[in-house]
Amino acid sequence: MIFGGESLTPMKLKDWKSRYPQTRLINMYGITETTVFVTYKEIHDIDIELNISNIGTTIPTLSGYVLDQNQQLVPIGIIGELYVGGLGVGRGYLNKEELTRQKFIENPFAKGERLYRSGDLVRILANGDMQYEGRIDEQVKIRGFRIELGEIESVILSLPKVKEVALLVKEDALQQKSIFAYVITRSSVTVAYFRNALSSILPEYMIPSSFIELKTMPLTVNGKIDKKALYSLGTNITDTGVEYAAPTNEIEEKLVLIWQKILEKQEIGIKDNFFHLGGDSIKSIQIASRLIQEGYSINIQDIMKYPTIETLSKCVVKHTVSVNQDQIEQEINLSPIQSWFFENNTSQYSHFNQSIILKSNAPVSEEAVRAALQMIVRHHDALRIVFKKSDEGWMQENKGDESHYFFESKTINNEEYDAYCDEFQSTINLEKGPLFKAALLRKDESDYLLFACHHLVVDGVSWRIILEDFSTLYNQYLNNIELKLPLKTNSYAEWVDDLLQFSNSSVIEKQENYWLDIKSKGDFAQKLPLDKETKISRFEDTEVCSVQLNANMTDLLITKCNTVYNTSIDDVLITALSFALNDVFNITKTTLNLEGHGREPIHNNIDITRTVGWFTTLYPTYIALKHPENNINQLIEVKETLHRIPNKGVGFGILKYVLKSIKMDSPQITYNYLGTFGNEINDQKGENNFEYSNQYKGQIVSPNMIRHSLLDVSGLIANGKLTIDIGYDKNQFFEETIEKLITSYKKHLEKLVLDLSSNQEKELTPVDLTYNKLSMEQLKKLQESLFNNN
C-alpha cells in the first residue's frame, strides 16, 4: 500500500498494521514540479512507534539537498529546505518567468544541473533518511522563535493519552501570539499532564500555552481538519492540575505582567519561581527598570533573594528618587574598567567596538530610524561622550547632542559589503567622536541595521536598553505616536562619582584581604601549554571556535538545572569548563578573568537600571578541579567559590585601578556569559520588526590591537540556543587543540545539564546559610545528625 498527497502520521497506521501485518506500507513524497515522486520509505513497526514523518531517500533518478537560507548544506539533524535535482526536475512554469526564476535555480554543487526549491522543510536523520517537518510558509514565529507546528503536533500525538491534535496560532489575552492545542484524548487529562510530558522533549517556547479538549475534530468536505472552524470554537481549557495563585493586589499584578514580558512566559502565578522560569541577574535589571516605569522601585538583590512574586512584592516601594532629566555636559573621571582599557592599550585605542546587526522583516523606514536615533542619543548621555588625553592622563567629557551620532543609508551588493563593514567599524575617532554609529544597509532584497559603538561607553546590558528604546521609538514613529521614552535613571557620570566615593569606604578596605588571597592562590595555577610560541599576540591572528546547544538543552539550562543546588548559569558553565581544561590540557588549577555586568548596588541610592555606559567588572577567581570523577561535587565546589566573591567583584577594580593597592597579572583565560538576547526588539504584541542576524559586521577590534588573554571563552543565548565561543591566537594554538577543547566543553556541559535536570530534590550548600563557614562535608554531617535525631 502506497501513501502520498499529505504528510503521513505513522501512529495512525498502528491498528491497521496489527490487522494486516503482511502488507508492505510505502510512504511516497512527491512534487508535481519534479514529475511527482521524489522519495520513498517503507514503514516498519519502529517507524509507527516513533511517529515521525520519515520520507526516506530519493529515488535513483533524483538527488536531494537540504540547505539553509543561504543555500549552504546543513548538518545532520538540522532543519533546512529540500532542494530537488536530477532527471525529473521540470523546466519551469508556463508564462510565469519570475516564479520560475525563484523556484528553479542553478545547482551550486553540480555544474549544469538545475534544482527545484520545494518549500518543504526536512531534516536528515543519522541513517540518511529524511524527516518531513512541514512547509516553510507554515512556519510561525512566537516571541522571536521560528517554529514548525507539524513538529509539535507529532510530539503531542506520541503521548499515550492523545488520539488527535490540531494546532493554531492566535493572540492570547495579552495580545501576544501563542500556540493553542486542540486535542481529542483517549482518557481524562490535565494541563499538568501535557506540560510534564512535553517539557522533557520540547523547549518551553514550543509548548502550547493552552490545551483545549474536543469530542470530535471539525473536518472539511475533503476530510481535512477545518482550521477555520477551530477558530470559532469555545476555549474549554483542560484542568490545569497544578496550583495557580493569581495576583491579589496591584503590585503583584504589575509584577506578573512584567515577568511575562521579560521572561517570555505565559500564565505566571505569584508562586512561580523566577529562576525556574529562566531568570538571571541581567533579567533582574530589566525587571527593576520596567517596575520604575510603573512608578515603583525595588532592589535588584531582592529579586535574586526573593524569587517568587508573592515574596518579592513585599519589597516593592513607591519610586520617590528624583533624577535630573537634563542632558549631562561635564568632564568625568574614568571608571575602573575604563582605566584598565587605557592601561592595557597604548595605541589603536579608537578601534575597540561592540556591534550588533539586525535583519528587518519588512522594508525599513529611514525617517523612523533617524528619528529614533536622534531621541536615543539625546536621552542616553554616555552615547555623547568623547575622550581627551592630557599630561595627567585620559579624561572623558559629556558633550551636547549636536551631531553626536553617525547614520547613513546605503544600497550595497555582496562584493562591496565586507569592505564597507570593515571601514564602518574602523573610522570611530575616540577624541573627536561620535562614538555611536548606525547604518541602514539594503542588500539582497532585505534591509539590515548595523550598529557599532566604542566599548568605552557601552556594554551588554546597555545594548539591551538601546535596542529596546529603538524598538519603542521606531514603532511609535510608524504608528504616528509622539516619541517618548521612560524617565532617565542616574547618569554614568553620577555613577562614576559614587564609585569613587565608595573607594574610600571601610567596605573596600575589608575586601583587600580576599583579593590578596586570590593573588596568592593564583601563584599555584597551572599555565596553559602552547602549541606554538609567539612574541606578540594581536587580534588579526584571532580565530574563533564555536559550539551550540540545541533549544531543548538550552531551555533545561536556564529553567530546570539550577533548581537543585540553587546554582547560576555561570556555576554550570564554569564547572563544565574546568573539566574540559583538564581533558585537553591536564590542568586542575587555574585562574579565570571573570566579566560581570557591574551594576550591583554599591553605595548611595543610585539607580542605573536604564543607564547606558561601560559598567563591566573584570576580576580574577581561582578554580580547582577537586572532584574530577564527580560533576555534581565539582559544581558545588565552583558554586561555593563564585558565590563568595564579595560584591560580584566590584572591589577588585577599585583596589587595582583606583587605589592601586593590588598588583596582579591578568589570568590567561577570560570568561564572560552575556545572558539572553531576544525580546529587546519586540513590539508591544511580542512581534519582531527586526531579528538578530549573524551577517558579517566588520572587524570590531583593530587587527593590530594586542590580545590580553590566551583564551577568550564567552556564552550567549539568542534565538533560544546557547552559543559558546572560544577565541584564540592561531599562532599559539592549533585549530585541532581548540576543537578538542570546545567539544569536551559541550560534552561535559550537556551531561551536567541532564544530570541536574533529572534531579528535583533541593539541597543547600554552605554558602546558602547565614553561617556559611561550614565545609560541604560538615554540612552533610549536620544534616544527617538532625535527621537521625528527628
N, C-alpha and C positions, 0 to 999 in steps of 0.2 A: 504494500500500500504506500502510495506516494503522497506527501503533503506539500502544498505550495499555496501561494497567494497571500497568506497572512503569517505573522510571526507565530511560531509554534510554542505552545506551553506544554512541555513533555509530561508534566504531572497529570494532565487531563487524560493521558493515554493509559494510566495505571490500571484501571478496571478493565479496559478493553484488552490490554496486553495479557492480563491474567486469564481472560476467557479464551483468547486465541494466541497461545504462546508460540506457535509455529510460524505465524505470519511475520514477514520482514517489514519493518517500518522505515521508510526513507524520507528524510526531510530535504526538500529541494528549495534552494534560494535562487531566485531569478529576477532579471530586469529586462523589460522589453527592449531597451536600447542595446543590450548585449545578446540579442537573439534568445531571450527568455532565460534558460537555465545557466547559472554561474557556478554554484557549488552543490555538493551532495553530502549527506551524512546518514548512516544507518543508526537508528535509535535503539539502544540497548537498555536493559533494566537499570544500569547505573546512571544513564542519562536521564531516565524518568525520575529517579530518586534525587539527582542533583537539581533537576528542574531548571536547566539553563537552555536558552535557545541556541543550541550548537548547530551551526550551519555547515560544519565540516570544512572541506578543502575544495579548491577549484577543480572543475572537470579538466581533462587533459588538454583541451584546445585553448584554454583561457589561463590567465595569470591574475593574481590579486595582490595589491599593495595596500598596506594600512599606513596612512600618512597623517601628520598633524596639520595645523592650519598654515604652516609654512611649507607644506608639501615635502616634509622630511619624514623618513621612516621612523616609526615609534617602536619602543622596546616591547618585548613580550609582556602581556598583561595590561598595557596602557591602551585606553580607548582612542581610536582615530577613525578617520573616514576611509571607507573602502573604495579604492580606485581599481577598475577592471580593465585589463588589456588582453590582447590575443585575437584569434580569428573571428570571434563572434561580435566584436565591437562594431556598432553601426557607424555610418558616415556623418550623421548629424540629423537635425530637424529640418524638414522641408519648409523653405521660405521663412526660417527663423534663425538668421545668421548670428544675431547677438547671443541667443540662448545656446546655439551650437558652440560658439567660442568659449562660453562659460563652462559648459559641461564636458566638451571633448577637447582634451589638451594633449600636448606632445609629451611622451613618456620621458622623464628626465633620466631614467635608468636603462633605457633601451632605444638607441637612436633609430628614428624612422617609424617607431610604433606610436599608436595613439592610446590614450587612456580615457575611460569614461568615469566621471565623478558621480558616484552612486547617490551621495547624500545620506547614505546609511552608516551608522556608527557600529563598529565591531572592535573586538579585542582578540589578539592571537593568544591561544592557550598554550600551555607548555608542550602539548603533543603536536602542535602545528595546526590544529583545528581552529576555526573562528567562532566566536560567540557574538550573536547579534544583540545590539544594545539599543536599537531604535533609530529614529530619524533625527538628523541634525535639526530640522525645523520643528521637531517635537521637544527639543531641549528647552528647559526653562531655567530661569535664574532666580534663585531665592537668596536674598541677603548677600548678594555678591558671588554666590557659588553656582556654577553651571551643573545642572542635574538632569539625568536621564530618568524619566518616570518609569520606563519599562524595567530598568534595573531594580528599582524599589518594588515594583509590582511582583517581580519574580521572587524576591526575598520574602515578601509577605505571603505569597502563595505557598512557600515552602513550609510555613508554620502548620503543624498538625491540625489545629482547630479552624483553619481558614479554608473555605470552599471556593470562593470567588472574591476578586477585588478589582476596583477601578479607582484611579487617582485623578484628582482635579487640582488645579492651582487657581486660587481666587483670594480676594482680600479678606483678612480676618477683622476682628473688632478694632484693631489698631491701624487699619487701612494699610497693612503690610501684606505682601503676597505670602501665602502659606500653602502647604500641601494638605489636602483633605482626602482621607482614605474612606471609600465606601466599600463595606465588606459584607459578605454572606458567610456566616460561620457554621461549623458543624455542632457546636455546643456553646453555652454561655461563656463569654469572656469579658475581661475588663481592659481598660486602657493600660493598666499596670502590666497585664499580660503582654500586650503588644510592645510596650516600651522596654520591658525587661528582656524580651526575646530579641528585639531588633537592635538594642544598644550594643550587644556583643558582636553584631555583624555590620551595622551601618554607623557612620559618623552621625553626630547629633543633628546636623543640619539636613540630613536626608530622611530623618524620622518624621512622618506626618505629624502635624500639630493637632489634628482631630481625627478620630475614628468614628465613623457613622455606620450603624448596623442596618442592613436591609434584609427583607424577606425574599425579594426577587430583584434581579438586576434588570433595569429597563433596556429593551433591545430595539434596534431599528428594524425595518421590514427586511433588511438583508441579514438579520441575525447578529449584527454587531452591537456592542454596548452603545447605548444612546447617551452620550455625554451631555448633550443639551438638556435632556430630561433630568439628569442628575442635578444640574444647577437649580432646578425648580423644586427639588425635594426638600423636605424639612431637615433639620440638623438634630436628629435623635442620637445624640452623642452617647457612646457607651459609658458605663460606670467607670469612674477614674480608678477605684480600687486602692487609692493611696490618700493619705491625709493631705488636704489642701487647706491652708489657712489664709483667708482673704485679709487684705489690709483693713484695719479698724479705725484709722484716723487719717487726717490729711497728709501728715508726714510720711506714713507708711505707703499711702497711695502714690505720692511723688517718688519715693524710693523704688517702688515696684516698676513704675513707668521708666525711670532712669536705668534701672538694671536691665530691663527688657531691651532697651535701646543699645546700651553699651555691650551687654553680654550676648546680644542677638539670640535671645531665648524667649519662648512664649510661656504663658501661664505660670509665671513665677509667683510663689506664695511667700509669706513673711517668714516661714520656717526653712526655706531653701537656703543652702549654704553657698556663699559667694565663691569659694574655691572649687566646690563640686560643679559649679556652673561654668568654670573656666576663668574665674577671676584671677588677677595678678596685680602686682604693685602699680604697673602703668595704668591698668583699667581703674584702679582705685583713684588715681589722679583725675581721670576723666569723669568719674562719678562725682568727685568733690567739685569739679568745675561745673558740671551740669546742675548740681544742687545749689551752687551760688547763684546761677541764673534764675533759680526759682525763689530766691530770697532767703536761703538758708545756708549754713556752713557746717563743716564737720572736719575734724582732724583726720588726715589720711591714715594715720596709725590706728585710729579707731575702726576704720573699715577692715583693716587686717586683723584687729584684735577681736572684733565682734562680727563674725561673718554671716549672720542672719539679719534680715530686715527687722525682725521682732526685737532683737537686742540692740542693733545699731541705731534704730530710730530714737532711742533714749539719749543718744549722744548728739543728736542734731539740735542746733540752736539757730535762732534768727541771725541773719548775717547783718552785723552792725558796723563792720570795719569800713571806713570811708577811704577810698583810694583816689588819688589825684588822677583825673581823666585827661589832663592836659598832656601835650606832647613833651617828652623829656628832651632837653637840649643842654648837655653839660659834658664835662670830662668825667671819666670813670676809671677807677683803678682796675687792674687786672684781677681776675679770679684765679684760684689755684690752677685750674685746668688750662687757662689761657697762659699762665706763667710757664706751665710745663711745655706748652707748644713752642713758645719763643726760646725757651732754654734748650730745646732739642732741635730747633730748626733755625739755622743762621742764614739760610738762603732759600730761594724757591718758596718763600712763605705765602705768597699771594695765591698759589695754586694748591689748595687743600680743601676740597669741597665735599659737601653731601649733596646728593642729587636724586630726583625721582622723575620717572616718566609715566604719564597716564595715557591710555588709549581711550578715545571718545567713542561712545556707542551711537552718536549722532553728529551731524555737522556742527562744528564749534562756532559760537558767535564771538567774533573778535572783539566787538564792542563790550560784550558781557565780561570777557576776560580782562580787558583793560580797566573796566570799572571796578571789578573785584580786586585786582592787584593794587590799584591806587588806594582803595579803602584799607586793605591789609597792611600796606607799608605805613600808612598814616597811623593805624591803630597800634601796631606792634613796634615799639621803639627800637628794639635791638636790630631790626632789619635796616635801620638808618645809621648804624654805627660805622665809623671808619677808624683806622689806627694810624698813629703817628709815632715816629721814633725820635728821641732826643738823647742828649748825653746821659741822662738819668735812666734811660731805658724806654720801653714801649708804654704808651697810654692809649686809651680808646675814647672816642668822642661821639656823642649822640648828635646827629645833625637834624635839621628840619626835613620836611617831606618833599622838598623840591627836587625832582629828578633823581630820587634815591631808589630807583629800581630800573632795570632794563627789560624791555619787552619788544619782540618783533614777531611778525608773522611771515612765513615763508613756505612756498610750494617747492618741494625738493624731491629728487629722484634717488634711487638706490645708490648710484655711483657717487653722488655728492654727500650722501647722508653721514657716513662715518667721519669724514674730514670736517664737516660742519660742526658735528657734536664735539669733536676734539678742540676745535677753535673756541666754541662756545664756553667750554669748561676752563680754558686756559687764559682767558682775557679779563678775569677779575683783577682789579688793582686794589690792594689792601689799603693803601693810603689815600687814594682818590675816591674809591667807591664807584658805583654802588656794589654792595656785596651780595645782592639778591637779584637773580636773573630768571627770566622765563621766555620761552619761545613756543609759538604755535606752528607746528610743522604739519603740512598737508602732504601725505605720502601714501602711495598705493591705495588710493580711494578711501583712506582713513585719516582722521585727524589725531595728532598727538600733542600733548602739552609736556614740554621739557622744563623742569625746574632745577636750578642749581643755586647753592648758597654757600659762602665760605663757612667752614665748620666752626670758626671762632665765634659765630653769632647764632648758631642753630645746632640742635641735637635731635635725637629720635622722637622725643616727646614733642618738641617744638614743631616737627613736621606734621604730627597728628593735629596739632592746633591749627597750623596754617592751612592744611588740606580741608579740615572741617569748616573753617571760616570761608575758604574759597568756594566750597560746595554750597554753603549757605548763601553767600553773596551772588554767586553765579545763578542759582535758581531764583533768588529774589529779582534779579535783573530780568530774567526770561519771563517771569510772571508779573512784571510791572509793579513790583512791591518796593517800597522805599528801602534802600540799602541800609542795613542796621546790624551791628554786632553786639554781643553781650558786653557789659561793662569791663573795662580793663582791670586786671589784678595788678599787684605791685610790680614796678618796673625792674628790669635786670639791674639797673644802677642801684636801686634801693636794696636789692638782694645782696649785691656785692658789698655794699656798706655794712649791712647786717652781718655778713660772713666775717668781715674784717674785725667788727666789734666782738664777735664770738671767739675770734682767735686769741683774745686777751682773757678769756674766761677760765675758771678753775677746771671746767669740764675738759677742755683741751689738754690742760696740764696733766690731768689724771690719765688721759688716754696714751700719753707718751710711752709709758712702760709697756703697754700692749704692743705697740708698733716696734719698739726695740726688741721685744721677744720674737716677733715675726722676722726681724732682720737677722737675729742670731740663728733661728731655725733655717733660714734661707742659706746660711753658710754650709749646711749639710745637704742641700738639694743637689741632685744629680744633673749634670749637664747633658743637653741633647747631643747625641753623636751625629756629626755632619757626614753626608756622603762625599762632599767636596768642600774645599776651603776657598774662601774669597775674602779679600781685604775689606771691601766696602759693599754693602748690600743696598741697592737702590730699587725704587718702585718699578722702574722699567723692566726689572728682572722678575717681577712678581707673577706667579701663576696661582690660580685658584682651583682647588678640587672641591666638588660639591656632592652632596648626597641628600636625598629627600625621603621623609617618611610619608606613607600614604595617608589619606584623610582619616581613615579609621584609627590608625595608630596615633596620629596627632591628636585626635579627639580624646582618646584614652589618656594621653599625656597631660592634657590641660584640664580634664574633668574628673578622672577617676583615680589615677595612680598616686595622687598626693594626699589622699584622704586618710590612709592607714597610719602613717607616721608624721602627719602634719608637716610635710615637706613642701618645697617650692620646686618650680621647674628647673631653676638653677642647680638645686641639690641633685636632681636626677641627671641633668646633662653633664655636670662636672664629675659625678660618680662614674658614668659611662666613659668619660674621657680618661679618668685615672686608670681604668682597666685597659683601654686602647693604648695608652702610652707604655704600659708595662708589656703588652703583647708585642709591640713593634720595636720599642727602644730599650726594653728591660729596665724601665725607670719605675721606682717605687716611691721616690721622694722628689717632689717638685714644687716650685713656687709659680703661681699664676698671677698675672696682672689682671685684676677684675675691673670691669667697667660697670658702673651703676648710673642710674638716671640722676642722682644727686639732688632730688627735690624733697628730701625729708625735712620736716620742721627742725630748726636748729636753735633758734634764739628768740627773737621778738615775734610779735604777731604779724608775720609776713605771709601774704597769700600769693603764691606763684602758680596756681593751678592753670591759669590761662596766659602765662608769660612765656614769650619766646626768648631764647638765649642758649648759651652753652653751659649747662649746669653739671655736666658729667663729672662723676668721681672716678678716679683711677687709683687703685690701691692694691698692694700685694697680699696674697694669702698663701699659706703653706699647706699642701695636700700630701698626705702619706697614704699609700695603699697598704693598710694594715690587715685587710681581710681579702686576700686575692682569691680565695675559694668561696666567698660568700658575698654576693652582691648586696643583699639587704643589710648586713652588718656594715659593709663599706658605705652604703648610703647613709646610715645613721652616723657613722664617723664624719662624713662630709657635712651632713646637716649640723652636727654639733660644732664643727669648725666654722661654718659660714654664719650660723645664727648667733654666734658670739662676737662677731665683728662689731665693734662699737659704732653706732650711728651710721651704719651702712658705708663706712669708710670715709666719711666727710673729713674727719680729723686728720687723716694721713696727708692729704693735700695741703691742709693748713700748716701742719708741722714741717713739711718738706719745702713748700714754696713760699709761704708767708713768713713763718717764724724761723725757717731754715735751721731747725734743731735736729733734724734727722737727715743723714746722708745714706742713700741706699741705691745700689744699681737696680735697674729695671729687670724684672723676670724675663726669661726667654720666650715665654708663651703668654699671649694676651687672649683673654676670654671675654665675650660680650654676647648676652642674649638680648635681642632687640624687641621681643614681645610680638604682639599680633597687630598686623596692619589689615584693615578691611573696611570697617563701617565709617571711616572718616570722610569718604567720598560718596556716601549715600545721601539721597534726598530725604524729605520728611516721610515718605512712604517706604523707605528702605530700598529704593531702586537706585541704580547707578547711572549717572550721566557718563561717568568715567570708571575705568578699572585699571589696576596696576598692570604695567607691561614689563616684559623682560627684554624689550628692544635695547639696543646699544645706546648708552647715554654719553659716551665720550670718556676720556681719561679724567677721572675726578681728582686725581692727585698728580702732581708734576712727576714725570718719569725720572727726573734727577733727584727727587727728594730721598733722603736717607730713611731706610726702614729701621724701626726700633725694636722689632721682635723677630725671632726666628720663625715662629708660627703665630698666625692670627686666626683664632677659632671664633666663629660667630654663628648665631642661630636666629632665624626669623620665621614667623608664621604668616603666610599670605595665601589667600585663596584656599584656606583650610588645611594647608600642608606645611610641616616644618622643613625648612631647608637649612642644612648645616654647611658652612663654607670653611675651608682651611686654606689660608693664604700663606705662601712660602716663596723663597727665592730659588729659582731654578738652577742657580749656580751653587746652591748649598745642599739641595736635596734632589734625588732622582724622583721623577714622577711616580715610579713604581712604589717608592717608600711611602709617599703621602697617600697613594691609592690604598695601600695596605692599612694605613692608619685610619682613614675615614671609613673603610669597610669594616674594620674591627669596631670602630666607634658606633656605627649603625647597629652591628650585631649585638653589642652589649646594651645599647640603649633600648632596642626593641625587646630584648629579654627582660630587662629591668621593668619596662612599662607593663609587659604582660604579667610578670610575677606580682607586681604591686596591684594591678587592676583585678587580679583574681582573688585577692585577699581583702575582706571587708571589715575585719576586726581592727578597731583603732588601738594604737599603742602610743603611750607617751615616751619621750626620751628626756634625759636630764634637763636640756635647755628649755623644755616646756614648763618646768616647775619654777615656783617662786624662789626656792632654794635650789639653784642649778649647779652646785659644785660636786654633785654625785657623779660617779662614773656609771656607764650603762650596766656594768656588772653589779654595782652596788644597788642601783635602782631595781634590777630584776630580783635580787635577793630580798629587798624590802617589800616588793610586791608579793613574792612568794610567802614571806612571813605573815603579811597581813591576810593573805588568802587562807593560810593554814589556821590562823587564829580565829578567823570567822567560821 
